[in-house]
């Protein structure tokens, strides 16, 4: 159907093959409607030009942009929570791509009052635009200094990684490796800071030879394991900053004759954060629901004239039984 001022809720319902009541509940933010279903319905309604009666009293429009191609699964959870919080406050939410447009042009073209940006890296061309931004925006796990229009909502990865080190030390580990993301982002720096802080708290010297950074992927995890083993680095546990890296790291160690967790316990930041999701490793779970909600709250405050804020949300360790104490007399291939 082409975009028309006469589009009705019946047109939307017929397109999806469901009742008018279901469409109405999705558009008006009912909590029992799946977030992905709501997103598709809202996008189609916007495409054909349908505007609900409630939408005529909207307070405003905000957008969501993910910078770069990396889209961890937990981003979907955060965006869904952000959308739900916005809908309750009568804001419409559009997931956007920049294309060739500048940030300022996106605000003007889409008539936005604010933006939620995820995945922003310091080496991204978008970072300079955000630094100079004079419109309300909120970032996830990133930040810019001296800009009263740009807020930041963060998971407390410093404390979470430090707690992971504490837990491994409580099991008897003192040779703990760190496998990080080489991207120049605030999150990567904070994760490494949490690791070094955890070592310092437990009076364990930091060893640069047990720290490795690569791309955030299975390949990056494999490369870390190959490097540690090739140069005969001794470790009994490792902290990986994503499940993809942990999977590659574990698989490469298995191929070299080591068992997980008997020969190497692994703790990773979870890519999927639902507590009932099956995971292979002890995991650091982010509170995605709270991150999305607080991101919208921070953006709304800036929209109404308050300065920038930086709420920080705690993480927690789960699946503790998937790590174990180090062997008293370890044997390693090549050692």
Order of alpha helices (4+ residues) and beta strands (2+ residues): alpha-alpha-alpha-beta-alpha-beta-alpha-beta-alpha-beta-beta-alpha-beta-alpha-beta-alpha-beta-alpha-beta-beta-alpha-beta-beta
